């Protein structure tokens, strides 16, 4: 029977899929709004206002706010004005999943921008994990920016064709338009103007030069002079910037070429290595299935020499958390086995106590497949750890009572005596399982509500694991105990 149960557990594992976090059913959503690099605040504000009007027209939306731009020394948001966030609050009585789909449809035809909808808590956790707010983050590393950007663009185009992949963005792989100033050294030397003097003059004109100070009581404020922002974006007007020379003032265009051209707005480094980030999300498929396709597609992409890809995001965090939990669980089970070995002074009895662990595992697997669609989240993994402890405790109660009765009789127990001893422990074992199950029973039905996204998978695993391990513990352990003590 044990072999059949174990084979069943192994056969069920292909039906499982890994997800680090469930979809939270809360009433606060975040829409990432991303345009082409180089778009300004005015355009993003205009498009954001239009998108907000569309979102407010969706039934169930209570309010919409826009987050755009960043502080000069911001550390948490390093993106430019082409990217912003729309903060959406829903009415509590509405179906969040249905409204979320309607929100995506409402902004699907906004030209020039892409939108992806996320639960607020999911988005913030993803942003904390990887700093990008995406379920998958592909980091393209290398030594030279040109090959890195080429590789990132190729990867972004390839992964966008994978089923279930949505919201592919590789902003760092594309240049944005800007003003380029290229000094002509021969003309500058002819007029006696050092090239570094040109740089200082341009920095002062664009960044500002302190020319005074205003004092009002205890308050002080610098007076800074700079050229107007519209002139800074106009190559023709900027070319007329006056520069001082020994022979008088000359325009900047006399010694430099001023024109519009592609510029890199952000050069990202990680561990001193140049990096371009490609971020993407998943819809309609599990993270594990998409991760397999990503690995296959990236392996087939002909990357330039010296360029390599690292996969991160929520899936990588799920893998790391799973490995850590599994490793700690194995250490805990090993420690329990050692303690049982010291107490029972029998490897057979210690192993017999631990046999409940795979029995509980199978019950938990069945519960996850039937109740959660086979999606193994962090809450479900915690549930496995919990149910393992409860089932081992029940086995210890039963085997310890067998040994107590044996010492009272002064001999090994006969089969009928083992049955009678098991009946003696029936009440406490069943009470432990029933009280735990009844306490968790309400949590089995709150998966679709805010707050139940973590508790429901955990409750499913614990209840399912107790159902199989308790039944098999009462019927299998006495039989195996009789063989182990012969």
C-alpha positions in Angstrom: 0.0 0.0 0.0 2.8 2.4 0.9 4.4 1.7 -2.5 1.2 2.5 -4.3 0.8 5.8 -2.4 4.4 6.8 -3.2 4.0 5.9 -6.9 0.8 8.0 -6.9 2.7 10.9 -5.4 5.5 10.7 -8.0 2.9 10.4 -10.8 1.1 13.6 -9.6 4.2 15.8 -9.7 4.0 16.6 -13.4 0.6 18.2 -12.8 2.2 20.8 -10.5 3.4 24.2 -11.5 5.5 26.6 -9.4 4.5 30.2 -8.6 6.2 32.3 -6.0 3.2 34.5 -5.2 -0.5 34.1 -5.9 -2.6 36.8 -7.5 -3.8 39.0 -4.7 -7.5 39.9 -4.8 -7.3 43.4 -3.6 -9.0 46.6 -4.8 -5.8 48.6 -5.6 -4.2 48.1 -9.0 -1.2 49.6 -10.8 -1.0 50.2 -14.5 2.5 50.7 -15.9 2.4 53.1 -18.8 5.5 52.9 -21.0 6.2 54.9 -24.2 9.2 55.3 -26.5 12.4 56.7 -24.9 12.7 60.4 -25.3 9.0 61.3 -24.9 8.6 64.2 -22.5 6.5 65.0 -19.5 3.9 67.0 -21.4 3.1 64.1 -23.7 3.1 61.5 -20.9 0.7 63.8 -18.9 -1.6 64.2 -21.9 -1.7 60.4 -22.6 -2.0 59.7 -18.9 -5.0 62.0 -18.6 -6.7 60.3 -21.6 -6.0 56.9 -20.1 -7.4 58.0 -16.8 -10.7 59.1 -18.4 -11.0 55.7 -20.1 -10.3 53.8 -16.9 -12.9 55.9 -14.9 -15.5 54.9 -17.5 -15.0 51.2 -16.6 -17.8 50.1 -14.1 -16.3 49.3 -10.7 -13.5 51.9 -10.8 -13.6 54.3 -7.9 -10.7 56.6 -8.6 -7.6 56.9 -10.8 -4.3 58.8 -10.0 -1.2 59.3 -12.1 2.4 59.0 -10.9 4.8 60.6 -13.4 8.4 61.9 -13.2 10.9 61.6 -10.4 13.0 63.7 -8.1 16.5 64.7 -9.2 18.2 62.4 -6.7 15.6 59.7 -6.7 16.9 56.2 -6.0 13.7 54.1 -6.2 12.5 55.3 -9.6 15.2 55.7 -12.2 13.1 55.7 -15.3 12.5 58.7 -17.5 9.3 60.7 -18.2 8.3 58.2 -20.9 7.3 55.8 -18.2 4.7 56.4 -15.4 2.1 54.6 -13.3 -1.7 54.9 -13.1 -3.0 54.0 -9.6 -6.5 52.6 -9.8 -8.8 52.0 -6.9 -11.8 49.6 -7.3 -15.1 49.4 -5.5 -15.0 46.6 -2.9 -18.1 44.8 -4.1 -16.8 44.4 -7.6 -15.2 41.3 -9.2 -11.6 42.4 -9.3 -10.6 39.8 -12.0 -13.3 41.0 -14.4 -12.6 44.6 -13.8 -8.9 44.0 -14.4 -9.6 42.5 -17.8 -11.8 45.5 -18.6 -9.1 47.9 -17.6 -6.6 46.3 -20.0 -9.2 46.5 -22.8 -10.0 50.1 -22.1 -6.4 51.3 -22.8 -5.4 48.7 -25.4 -5.9 51.1 -28.3 -3.9 54.1 -26.8 -1.3 54.8 -29.5 2.3 55.1 -28.7 2.2 53.6 -25.2 1.9 50.1 -23.7 0.1 49.3 -20.5 0.3 46.3 -18.1 -2.1 45.8 -15.2 -0.9 44.5 -11.9 -2.2 44.1 -8.4 -0.6 46.7 -6.2 0.9 44.3 -3.7 2.2 42.0 -6.4 3.8 44.9 -8.2 5.5 46.2 -5.1 6.8 42.8 -4.1 8.2 42.2 -7.6 9.8 45.7 -7.5 11.4 44.9 -4.2 12.7 41.6 -5.5 14.2 42.8 -8.7 13.7 46.6 -8.9 11.7 46.2 -12.1 8.1 45.3 -11.1 7.9 42.4 -13.5 7.5 38.6 -13.3 10.5 37.9 -15.4 13.6 40.1 -15.7 16.2 39.2 -18.3 19.5 41.0 -17.7 21.7 41.2 -20.8 25.4 41.6 -19.7 28.5 42.4 -21.6 31.5 44.8 -22.0 30.4 46.9 -25.0 27.0 48.8 -25.1 26.5 48.2 -28.9 26.5 44.4 -28.8 24.5 44.4 -25.5 21.7 46.6 -27.0 21.7 44.5 -30.1 21.3 41.3 -28.1 18.6 42.8 -25.9 16.6 43.9 -28.9 16.9 40.4 -30.5 15.9 38.7 -27.2 12.9 41.1 -26.8 11.6 40.3 -30.3 12.0 36.5 -29.8 10.5 36.2 -26.3 7.5 38.4 -27.3 6.4 35.5 -29.6 6.2 33.0 -26.7 2.6 32.1 -25.8 1.5 33.8 -22.5 4.2 36.5 -22.6 2.9 40.0 -22.3 4.3 43.5 -21.6 7.8 43.0 -23.1 9.9 46.1 -22.5 13.6 46.7 -23.3 13.8 50.5 -22.8 17.5 50.5 -22.3 18.1 48.9 -25.7 16.8 51.8 -27.6 18.2 55.3 -27.9 16.1 58.5 -27.4 16.4 61.7 -29.5 18.5 64.5 -28.0 20.8 67.4 -28.8 24.3 66.4 -29.8 27.2 68.9 -29.5 30.4 67.9 -31.3 33.3 70.5 -31.0 35.5 71.0 -34.0 38.9 71.0 -32.5 40.6 72.7 -35.4 38.2 75.7 -35.4 38.4 75.9 -31.6 42.3 76.0 -31.6 42.3 78.5 -34.4 40.2 80.9 -32.3 42.2 80.1 -29.1 39.3 78.4 -27.2 40.1 75.2 -25.3 37.7 72.3 -25.7 37.2 72.0 -22.0 36.1 75.7 -21.9 33.3 74.8 -24.4 32.2 72.0 -22.1 32.1 74.4 -19.1 30.1 76.9 -21.0 27.5 74.4 -22.2 27.2 72.9 -18.7 26.6 76.3 -17.2 24.1 77.2 -19.9 22.1 73.9 -19.5 22.6 73.2 -15.8 22.7 76.7 -14.6 25.3 79.1 -13.0 24.9 80.6 -9.6 25.0 84.4 -9.9 23.7 85.5 -6.5 21.7 84.8 -3.4 18.4 86.1 -1.9 18.2 86.4 1.8 14.8 86.8 3.6 15.2 86.5 7.4 16.6 83.1 8.1 15.9 81.8 4.6 18.4 81.8 1.8 18.0 80.9 -1.8 20.5 80.8 -4.7 19.9 82.8 -7.9 20.7 80.5 -10.8 20.8 81.6 -14.4 20.3 79.1 -17.3 18.9 79.2 -20.8 15.2 78.5 -21.3 14.3 74.8 -21.5 12.7 75.2 -25.0 16.0 76.7 -26.3 18.0 73.8 -24.8 16.0 71.4 -27.0 16.3 73.5 -30.2 19.7 72.9 -32.0 19.3 76.1 -33.9 18.9 78.3 -30.9 21.5 76.4 -28.9 24.0 76.9 -31.7 23.7 80.7 -31.1 24.9 80.3 -27.5 27.6 83.0 -27.1 31.1 81.9 -26.0 33.8 84.3 -24.8 37.2 84.4 -26.7 40.2 86.7 -26.8 38.7 88.3 -29.9 35.2 88.8 -28.5 32.0 86.7 -28.3 31.4 84.0 -30.9 28.3 81.6 -31.3 28.7 78.0 -30.3 27.9 76.9 -33.9 31.1 78.5 -35.1 33.3 75.9 -33.4 30.9 73.0 -32.9 28.2 71.0 -34.8 24.9 71.1 -32.9 22.2 68.7 -34.1 19.5 66.2 -33.1 20.6 62.6 -32.8 20.1 59.4 -30.9 21.3 59.4 -27.3 21.5 56.9 -24.5 19.4 58.1 -21.6 20.5 55.5 -19.1 23.6 53.2 -18.9 22.9 50.6 -16.3 25.7 48.8 -14.4 25.4 45.7 -12.1 28.5 44.6 -10.3 30.5 47.0 -12.6 29.2 45.2 -15.7 27.2 47.0 -18.3 23.6 45.7 -18.4 20.4 46.2 -20.4 17.2 44.9 -18.8 14.4 43.2 -20.6 11.3 42.8 -18.5 8.1 40.9 -19.2 5.0 39.5 -17.6 2.9 36.4 -18.0 -0.8 35.9 -18.6 -2.7 32.7 -19.1 0.2 30.4 -18.4 2.2 29.3 -15.3 5.6 30.8 -14.6 7.2 27.4 -14.8 5.9 26.7 -18.3 7.0 30.2 -19.6 10.4 29.8 -17.9 11.1 26.6 -19.8 10.2 28.3 -23.1 12.3 31.4 -22.2 15.3 29.2 -21.5 14.9 27.4 -24.8 14.4 30.6 -26.8 17.3 32.4 -25.2 19.6 29.4 -25.8 18.7 29.6 -29.5 19.4 33.3 -29.8 22.7 34.1 -31.6 24.1 36.6 -29.1 27.2 38.8 -30.0 30.5 37.7 -28.6 30.9 38.5 -24.9 27.2 39.0 -24.3 25.3 36.7 -21.9 21.8 36.6 -20.3 20.7 36.1 -16.7 17.1 35.3 -15.9 15.6 36.8 -12.8 12.3 38.2 -11.5 9.5 36.5 -9.5 10.2 33.0 -11.0 13.9 33.2 -9.9 12.7 34.3 -6.4 10.3 31.3 -6.3 13.1 28.9 -7.2 15.3 30.3 -4.6 12.6 30.2 -1.9 11.7 26.7 -2.9 15.3 25.5 -2.6 15.8 27.2 0.7 12.6 25.8 2.2 13.3 22.3 0.8 16.8 22.4 2.2 15.7 23.6 5.6 12.9 21.0 5.6 15.3 18.2 4.8 17.6 19.4 7.6 14.7 19.5 10.0 13.5 16.0 9.1 17.1 14.7 9.5 17.3 16.3 12.9 13.9 14.7 13.9 15.2 11.3 12.7 18.3 11.7 14.8 16.3 12.6 17.9 14.0 9.6 17.3 17.0 7.4 16.8 18.4 8.5 20.2 15.0 8.0 21.9 13.9 4.8 20.4 17.4 3.3 20.0 16.1 1.6 16.9 16.7 2.8 13.3 13.6 0.7 12.3 11.3 2.5 14.7 12.7 5.9 13.7 12.2 5.2 10.0 8.7 3.9 10.8 7.9 7.2 12.4 9.1 9.1 9.4 7.0 7.1 7.0 4.1 9.4 7.6 6.0 12.2 5.9 5.5 10.9 2.3 2.0 9.9 3.2 1.2 13.4 4.1 3.0 14.7 1.0 0.7 12.7 -1.3 -2.4 14.0 0.4 -1.1 17.6 0.1 -0.4 17.1 -3.6 -3.9 15.8 -4.3 -5.4 18.7 -2.4 -3.3 21.3 -4.4 -4.2 19.7 -7.7 -7.9 19.5 -6.9 -8.3 22.8 -5.0 -5.7 25.1 -6.4 -5.3 23.9 -10.0 -1.9 22.4 -9.3 -0.3 25.8 -8.7 2.3 25.4 -5.9 2.7 28.8 -4.2 4.8 29.8 -1.2 1.7 29.3 1.1 1.4 25.7 -0.1 5.0 25.0 0.6 4.7 26.4 4.1 1.6 24.1 4.5 3.7 21.1 3.6 6.3 22.0 6.3 3.4 22.4 8.8 1.7 19.1 8.0 5.0 17.2 8.2 5.4 18.3 11.8 1.8 17.3 12.7 2.0 13.9 11.1 5.4 13.0 12.7 3.9 14.0 16.0 0.9 11.6 15.5 3.3 8.8 14.6 5.4 9.4 17.7 2.2 9.3 19.9 1.2 5.9 18.4 4.6 4.2 18.5 5.4 5.6 22.0 2.2 4.0 23.3 3.0 0.7 21.6 6.3 0.7 23.5 4.6 1.6 26.7 2.2 -1.3 26.4 5.1 -3.6 25.5 7.0 -2.6 28.7 3.8 -3.2 30.7 3.4 -6.7 29.2 7.1 -7.5 29.3 7.0 -8.9 25.7 6.3 -8.0 22.1 2.6 -7.3 21.4 0.5 -9.7 19.4 -1.5 -8.4 16.4 -4.8 -8.1 18.4 -3.0 -6.3 21.2 -1.5 -3.9 18.7 -5.0 -3.2 17.4 -6.2 -2.6 20.9 -3.2 -0.2 21.6 -4.0 1.7 18.4 -7.6 2.0 19.5 -6.4 3.6 22.7 -4.6 6.3 20.8 -7.4 6.7 18.3 -9.0 9.6 20.2 -6.0 11.9 20.6 -4.8 11.3 17.0 -8.2 11.9 15.6 -8.8 14.9 17.8 -5.5 16.5 16.6 -6.4 16.0 13.0 -10.1 17.0 13.4 -9.4 20.1 15.5 -6.7 21.3 13.0 -9.0 20.5 10.0 -12.0 22.3 11.6 -9.9 25.3 12.4 -8.6 25.5 8.9 -11.9 24.6 7.2 -13.2 28.2 6.7 -9.9 29.1 5.0 -10.6 26.6 2.3 -13.3 28.9 0.9 -11.6 32.3 1.0 -9.2 31.9 -2.0 -11.2 34.4 -4.1 -11.1 37.1 -1.4 -8.5 39.6 -0.3 -6.4 38.1 2.5 -7.0 34.5 1.5 -4.5 34.1 -1.2 -1.8 32.8 1.1 -4.0 31.0 3.7 -6.1 29.0 1.3 -3.3 27.0 -0.4 -1.7 26.4 3.1 -5.0 25.2 4.5 -5.5 22.9 1.4 -2.2 21.2 1.9 -2.6 20.8 5.7 -6.1 19.4 5.5 -5.3 17.1 2.5 -2.1 15.9 4.2 -3.8 15.1 7.5 -6.6 13.3 5.7 -4.2 10.7 4.2 -1.5 10.6 6.9 -4.0 10.1 9.7 -5.9 7.3 8.0 -2.7 5.5 6.9 -1.1 6.1 10.3 -3.8 4.3 12.1 -3.9 1.3 9.7 -0.3 1.0 8.3 1.9 1.9 11.3 0.6 -0.9 13.6 1.2 -3.5 10.8 4.7 -2.2 10.1 5.4 -2.0 13.8 4.7 -5.7 14.2 7.2 -6.5 11.5 9.8 -4.0 12.8 9.8 -5.5 16.3 10.0 -9.2 15.4 
